[in-house]
Amino acid sequence: MGSEMCIRDRSIFIQVGSFGDRENARRLMERVENYGFDPQISTYSAGGGVMYRVRIGPEFSQSGAERVASSLSSHGFLVQIVGDE
């Protein structure tokens, strides 16, 4: 298998932001789309409220996720590689 680790049971996402306001998430999603990416907004509960995550993926390898994260970073986005929690 070499040094490349493929994750079959988990997907990897590149998170670009997380907001308590859906409109902020939508604006960030549009900015990311301008660079040719296909981000999605997902929701989760936190502190009794709803949070909106802007993510790209899934990627199925760490190196693939790192390539996307590097490209986003070069455009000034602060990103985090995360699992599919």
BELNORDA-V223695 format. One record per residue. N is the residue number from 1. NEAR is the number of other ideal C-beta (glycine too) atoms within 12 Angstrom. Layout:
N:NEAR, N:NEAR
//
This chain:
1:8, 2:7, 3:8, 4:13, 5:17, 6:18, 7:22, 8:11, 9:10, 10:20, 11:23, 12:32, 13:32, 14:37, 15:37, 16:41, 17:32, 18:27, 19:25, 20:19, 21:17, 22:21, 23:13, 24:20, 25:29, 26:19, 27:20, 28:33, 29:28, 30:18, 31:21, 32:31, 33:20, 34:16, 35:21, 36:13, 37:28, 38:19, 39:32, 40:23, 41:30, 42:27, 43:18, 44:20, 45:12, 46:13, 47:8, 48:7, 49:14, 50:18, 51:22, 52:29, 53:33, 54:38, 55:39, 56:37, 57:34, 58:25, 59:30, 60:20, 61:23, 62:23, 63:19, 64:24, 65:33, 66:20, 67:21, 68:35, 69:29, 70:16, 71:22, 72:34, 73:18, 74:12, 75:19, 76:14, 77:27, 78:16, 79:33, 80:24, 81:30, 82:27, 83:19, 84:21, 85:12
//
